[in-house]
Amino acid sequence: MQNKRRIIVIIIAILLALIMILAPLLSVIIPESSASMLSDGIAPARTTTPEIDEMRNNRERILAEAAQLEQDIQRMQGMQRDTLREIDALNRQIVLIHEEIEALRNLINAFNDEIYQRLIEIDEAVAQEERIFQQYKERIRAMEEMGSGSFLGVLLGAGSLSDMLSVQRDLRSLIEFDNRMMEDLAAVTQIVIDNKEMLSATQDDLREARDAQHEMQDRLEAQSDILEARMQELNNAEAQMQNDHYRVVQMEQELADEIERELAELAAREAARIAEERRRIEEERLRREEEARRLEAERQQQIAQGQNPPPIPDNALTAGRFHFPLPAYRNVVSSRFGQRIHPITRRQSFHGGIDFPASRGTPVFAAESGTVTHAQWNNAYGWFITIRHGNDSTMYAHLHSMAVRVGDTVSRGQTIGTVGSTGWSTGPHLHFEIRINGTRVDPAQFWPGQLRFR
């Protein structure tokens, strides 16, 4: 989108230049054949200074406002990127908090399961402790009911030695049973104590986990509030950017519409005056070309009859080493030999010939007698002809039509084609080259003082 706006601004600047300078506008409206005649007293009308100042001030104001809006949009885009990064960080934090809350929830569930298991084990141990204690009390109660009083009384109550020994064995077994019962009771009591301690520790861990869960929940709510605020800021910034973008587009459209309207008004004011000038220039061009064709036809007829034709007007252009390739009055050079900025590629390159602007259909003459070696199409040169003159050669490019073929023998001054604008061309003209011993040279040197340069 920014590249598109820059292109629009560049186009607007070009249009402003067209408004300030009307000569390029005239060069588009008036044919190239009449360009050389503008110096003969035809001058374009100029927009008055107050009108130019008013248009310039209006353009500068609109462009300044558009530039300021562009800066605001870029600033808000920077803020938007910062907000998006913060939102991304907040989302990652929220995900981590959710994961931590889930981990605490799992830990709390594990603590609850462990507490439940401890309570079951405590209940079982207490029940077992109660059962052992009841058994022990029942045995003590049974001994009391027997009235023996003590182990010694039981032994002394025996009727014989063998009874005493039997009672002694029974008493020993009973003592061992009591000891085992007391050990079991002590072990069960220790299990109850251990489980209660572990239960208390697990309950402490559970409280800490729940506190941590509540803290994480509070952090989650705080981060969610911040995220919501940033999202609202982002939405507000996007809405503002859309509004500013709409304003920029609207201002650019208004500027383009105004430029188009003013250009149309300027073109309309010039049209009536230019039409009359074009008509007069065109009449003069046709008259001159008709005269040139008539003289050339007479000359060709005399050549065909074996007569020596009279010299073409402006003998300096036709009597030298090379015959001038166009009618004598077409002696304006629009692009010289050597380095130049190419009108198509807009890059500096070597121009191996010279260009003569002329209207489409103007006859092209052979600069010297010779043999046609090329009469064909080329993407850059369009339709072109090359004529070999011994060790030298000449080339004629961007032709509209060709009157010779490869292998034809042509005479000096013979019509070989007509001027056109084929290939890489910005308008009707003849591109003319001379090669001496295969090396391109500046054709202008063969008509010193006879050419006019733009």
C-alpha positions, 0 to 999 in steps of 0.5 A, spaced: 500 500 500 505 504 501 508 503 494 502 504 491 501 511 495 509 513 493 507 511 485 501 516 486 505 521 489 510 521 483 505 521 478 502 527 481 509 530 481 509 529 474 502 532 472 504 538 476 510 539 472 506 538 466 502 544 468 507 548 470 511 547 463 506 547 457 512 546 452 511 538 453 504 539 452 505 542 445 510 537 443 504 532 444 499 536 441 503 538 435 506 533 430 514 532 430 514 534 423 512 541 426 517 542 432 522 545 428 518 550 426 516 553 432 522 557 432 519 561 426 514 565 431 509 560 434 510 560 441 505 556 446 500 560 451 502 561 458 498 560 464 498 567 468 503 567 474 497 568 479 494 562 476 500 558 477 501 560 484 494 558 486 495 551 483 502 550 486 499 553 493 493 548 493 498 542 491 503 543 496 497 544 501 494 537 499 501 534 499 503 536 505 497 534 509 497 527 505 505 527 508 503 528 515 497 523 515 502 518 512 507 520 518 501 519 522 500 512 519 507 510 520 507 512 527 501 508 529 503 502 525 510 502 529 505 502 535 501 497 532 507 492 532 509 494 539 502 492 541 502 486 537 508 484 540 506 485 547 499 482 546 503 476 544 507 476 550 501 476 554 498 470 551 504 466 552 504 468 559 496 467 560 498 460 557 503 459 562 499 461 567 493 456 565 499 450 565 501 452 572 494 452 574 492 446 571 499 443 574 496 445 581 490 442 580 493 436 579 497 436 585 491 438 589 487 432 586 493 428 588 494 431 595 486 429 596 487 422 594 493 421 599 489 424 604 483 420 603 488 414 603 491 416 609 484 417 613 482 410 610 489 407 613 488 411 620 481 408 620 483 401 619 489 402 624 484 405 629 479 399 628 485 394 629 488 398 635 481 397 638 480 390 636 487 388 640 485 392 646 478 389 647 482 382 646 487 384 651 481 387 656 477 380 655 483 376 657 484 380 663 477 380 665 477 372 664 483 372 669 479 376 674 473 371 673 477 365 674 479 368 681 487 366 680 489 373 682 496 372 679 501 368 676 504 365 682 497 364 685 495 360 679 502 356 680 501 354 687 494 352 686 496 346 682 494 339 685 501 336 683 508 337 680 505 335 673 499 340 673 504 345 676 509 344 670 503 344 665 500 350 668 507 353 667 507 352 660 500 355 659 502 361 663 508 362 659 504 361 652 499 366 655 505 371 657 508 370 650 501 371 647 500 378 651 507 380 649 505 379 642 499 383 643 502 389 646 507 389 640 501 389 635 498 394 639 504 398 639 505 397 632 498 399 630 498 405 635 505 407 631 502 407 624 496 411 627 501 416 629 505 416 623 499 416 618 496 422 622 503 426 622 503 425 614 496 427 614 497 433 617 503 434 612 499 433 606 494 438 609 499 443 609 501 442 602 494 442 600 493 449 603 499 451 600 497 448 593 490 452 594 494 458 596 498 458 590 492 456 585 488 462 588 495 467 586 495 464 579 488 465 578 489 472 580 495 473 576 491 470 570 485 475 571 490 481 571 493 479 565 487 478 562 485 485 564 491 487 561 490 483 554 483 486 554 486 493 554 491 492 549 486 489 544 482 495 545 488 499 544 489 495 538 482 496 535 482 503 536 489 504 532 486 500 527 480 504 526 484 510 526 489 508 521 483 506 517 480 513 517 487 516 516 488 511 510 481 513 507 482 521 508 489 520 504 486 516 499 480 521 499 485 527 498 489 523 493 483 522 489 481 530 490 488 532 488 488 527 482 481 530 480 483 537 480 489 536 476 485 532 471 480 538 471 485 543 470 489 539 465 482 539 461 481 546 462 488 548 459 488 543 454 481 546 452 484 553 452 490 551 447 486 547 443 483 552 438 489 556 438 493 550 436 488 547 431 490 553 427 497 553 428 497 546 426 493 547 420 498 552 417 504 548 419 501 542 416 499 545 409 507 548 409 509 541 410 505 538 405 507 543 400 514 542 401 514 534 401 510 534 395 515 539 392 521 534 394 517 528 391 516 531 385 523 533 384 525 526 386 520 523 381 523 527 376 530 526 378 529 518 378 526 519 371 532 522 368 536 517 371 532 511 368 533 515 361 540 515 362 540 522 363 544 526 368 539 529 373 540 536 375 543 537 382 538 536 388 537 543 392 542 544 397 548 541 393 552 541 400 548 536 402 548 531 396 554 532 392 559 530 398 562 523 399 555 521 402 548 523 399 544 526 404 539 520 406 532 525 406 530 531 403 534 537 404 530 541 409 530 535 413 536 537 416 535 537 423 538 532 428 534 530 434 540 525 437 547 526 436 552 520 435 556 518 441 554 517 449 547 519 451 541 517 455 537 512 451 530 515 451 527 508 452 531 504 457 533 511 460 540 509 461 546 511 458 548 508 452 552 509 446 548 512 440 552 509 433 548 514 429 544 520 428 537 521 428 533 525 423 526 527 425 521 527 419 514 525 418 511 518 417 512 517 409 518 522 408 522 518 402 529 515 404 535 516 399 541 511 399 547 515 401 551 512 396 551 506 390 552 499 393 548 492 394 543 491 399 545 486 405 539 487 409 532 489 409 529 486 415 526 486 421 529 488 428 526 489 435 530 495 436 531 498 429 524 496 427 524 495 419 531 497 417 536 497 411 543 496 410 547 497 404 554 495 402 559 500 399 565 496 398 569 496 404 564 501 407 556 501 409 550 505 411 544 503 415 537 506 415 533 504 421 525 505 424 523 505 417 515 505 415 516 501 408 522 498 404 522 499 397 528 494 396 530 487 397 537 483 399 541 483 393 538 489 390 543 494 387 542 501 388 544 508 386 546 514 390 540 518 391 535 512 390 529 512 394 529 505 398 524 506 403 520 511 407 521 514 414 517 510 420 517 509 427 518 502 428 522 498 433 524 502 439 522 509 437 519 515 440 516 518 434 517 518 426 524 519 425 530 516 421 536 513 425 542 513 420 549 510 421 555 510 417 561 505 417 568 506 415 572 499 414 567 496 419 567 502 424 561 506 426 563 514 425 559 520 426 555 521 420 555 529 421 562 530 419 560 529 412 555 535 412 559 540 416 555 546 417 549 544 414 545 540 419 541 543 425 542 540 432 536 541 437 
